[in-house]
Amino acid sequence: MAAFSVISLVVQGHRWRRALQTDHTFRLIEKFYSPDMREIRRLAARKILNNEVSNYEDIYQLLDFFILIGILIKKKALSLDLIYTLFEYWIVRYWYVTKPKIEELRRVHHDKDLCVTFERLAGTLEEYRKKRGIQPISEKEAGIFLQAEAKE
């Protein structure tokens, strides 16, 4: 009887975790496609295209969104497979186009940890892409991506 209770608790725990992951995922989707976040993405893309990013604050709202996803995956509050399916397109491309500026800001501010969670998340998703035989992002593809984001 005690073994059944333990098994039941484990199963309930797994169900609870899945339900929580689903809830977090739906909230992220809702936020990402909200008018406010679309505007944040549009402005960030324009600043990147026009080489107008001079500090982290210029694009922090967008980067913080991706950092939050990375933190939630690390804490197992989100499924990496689901995030790959839903957000990989933007995460990998935004990392590609912001990486040079982030690396510069790390040097200028002597902060090697700036956006490290975003970097790790993008790296993990790039590995998923590689395992699936998908080529790395090209300069041309990144430009097309930014143009599309800037128009939204």
C-alpha positions in Angstrom: 0.0 0.0 0.0 2.8 2.4 0.8 4.5 1.7 -2.5 1.3 2.6 -4.3 1.1 5.9 -2.4 4.6 6.8 -3.4 4.0 5.9 -7.1 0.8 7.9 -7.0 2.7 10.9 -5.6 5.4 10.6 -8.3 2.8 10.4 -11.1 0.9 13.4 -9.7 4.2 15.4 -9.4 4.9 14.7 -13.1 1.4 15.7 -14.1 1.7 18.9 -12.0 5.1 19.8 -13.6 3.7 19.2 -17.1 0.6 21.4 -16.3 2.9 24.1 -15.0 5.2 23.9 -18.0 2.2 24.2 -20.3 0.9 27.2 -18.3 4.3 29.0 -18.5 4.5 28.2 -22.2 1.1 29.7 -23.0 1.9 32.8 -21.0 5.1 33.2 -23.0 3.3 32.8 -26.3 0.7 35.3 -25.2 3.4 37.8 -24.3 5.6 37.2 -27.3 2.7 37.9 -29.7 1.2 40.8 -27.8 1.1 44.2 -29.5 3.6 45.5 -26.9 6.2 42.8 -27.6 5.7 43.1 -31.3 6.5 46.8 -31.0 9.5 46.0 -28.8 10.7 43.5 -31.4 10.1 46.0 -34.2 12.0 48.8 -32.5 14.9 46.4 -31.5 15.2 45.2 -35.1 15.3 48.7 -36.4 18.0 49.7 -33.9 20.1 46.7 -34.8 19.6 47.3 -38.6 20.6 50.9 -38.3 23.5 50.1 -35.9 21.9 52.3 -33.2 22.4 49.9 -30.3 24.8 51.7 -28.0 24.0 50.0 -24.7 22.0 47.1 -23.2 19.1 49.4 -22.4 18.4 49.9 -26.1 17.2 46.4 -26.5 16.9 45.0 -23.0 13.2 44.2 -23.0 13.7 41.8 -25.9 16.8 40.2 -24.5 15.3 39.9 -21.0 12.4 37.9 -22.5 14.9 35.4 -24.0 16.9 35.4 -20.7 13.7 34.6 -18.8 13.1 31.6 -21.2 16.7 30.4 -20.5 16.2 30.7 -16.7 12.9 28.8 -16.8 14.4 26.0 -18.9 17.3 25.7 -16.5 14.8 25.5 -13.6 12.9 22.8 -15.6 9.8 25.1 -15.6 9.8 24.9 -19.4 10.3 22.1 -21.9 13.4 22.7 -24.1 11.7 20.7 -26.9 8.7 22.9 -26.8 10.7 26.1 -26.7 12.7 24.8 -29.7 9.5 24.3 -31.6 7.9 27.6 -30.6 10.7 30.2 -30.2 13.9 28.8 -31.8 13.4 30.9 -35.0 13.6 34.2 -33.0 16.1 33.2 -30.3 18.8 31.9 -32.6 18.4 34.8 -35.0 18.3 37.5 -32.4 21.4 35.9 -30.8 23.2 36.0 -34.2 22.4 39.7 -34.7 23.1 40.9 -31.2 26.1 38.8 -30.4 28.7 41.3 -31.6 27.2 44.1 -29.6 26.8 42.0 -26.5 30.4 40.9 -26.8 31.4 44.6 -27.1 29.3 45.6 -24.1 30.9 42.8 -22.1 34.4 44.1 -22.8 33.5 47.8 -22.2 31.7 47.1 -18.9 34.0 44.3 -17.8 30.9 42.1 -17.4 31.6 38.6 -18.9 28.2 37.4 -17.6 26.1 39.9 -19.6 23.4 37.9 -21.4 25.2 34.6 -20.7 21.8 32.9 -20.2 20.7 34.1 -23.6 23.9 32.9 -25.1 23.6 29.4 -23.6 20.0 29.1 -24.7 20.9 30.1 -28.2 23.8 27.7 -28.2 21.6 24.9 -27.0 19.0 25.6 -29.7 21.8 25.9 -32.4 22.9 22.4 -31.3 19.3 21.1 -31.8 19.4 22.7 -35.3 22.7 21.0 -36.1 21.5 17.6 -34.9 18.5 18.0 -37.3 20.8 18.9 -40.2 19.9 22.6 -40.3 22.6 24.9 -41.5 23.8 27.8 -39.2 22.2 31.2 -39.8 23.9 33.2 -42.6 24.4 36.9 -42.8 21.9 37.1 -45.6 19.3 35.2 -43.6 19.9 37.4 -40.6 19.4 40.5 -42.7 16.1 39.2 -44.1 15.0 38.3 -40.6 15.7 41.8 -39.3 14.0 43.4 -42.2 10.9 41.3 -41.5 10.9 42.0 -37.8 11.4 45.8 -38.4 8.3 45.9 -40.6 5.9 44.2 -38.2 
